[in-house]
Amino acid sequence: MLKALGIERIILATGAGGYARTIVYETAGIYLSPEEQTPENVLANMDQISNPDKQTELTAGWMQTDKFVAKAAAALGVDFSKKD
């Protein structure tokens, strides 16, 4: 129905006559180096992982990958802004 109206890429939640749009947001999260990637460290950092202050709407699957690669690159001192 929505596609026929030209409305695409939304999640429409419905129930008992109610209608709402579901939007997926993701927190900024953190980077942990390979040696830091333990269940204990994830749990210890859960407040920062869950902090909604810099959450963003993910409108495409690649956006999550881009965010995580950028965090890892920054932690490793890799600068992607330089173009050769």
Sequence and secondary structure as in RCSB ss.txt:
>XXXX:A:sequence
MLKALGIERIILATGAGGYARTIVYETAGIYLSPEEQTPENVLANMDQISNPDKQTELTAGWMQTDKFVAKAAAA
LGVDFSKKD
>XXXX:A:secstr
 TGGGT  S EEEEETTEEEEE  EE       GGG SHHHHHHTHHHHH GGG EE  STHHHHHHHHHHHHHH
HT  TT   
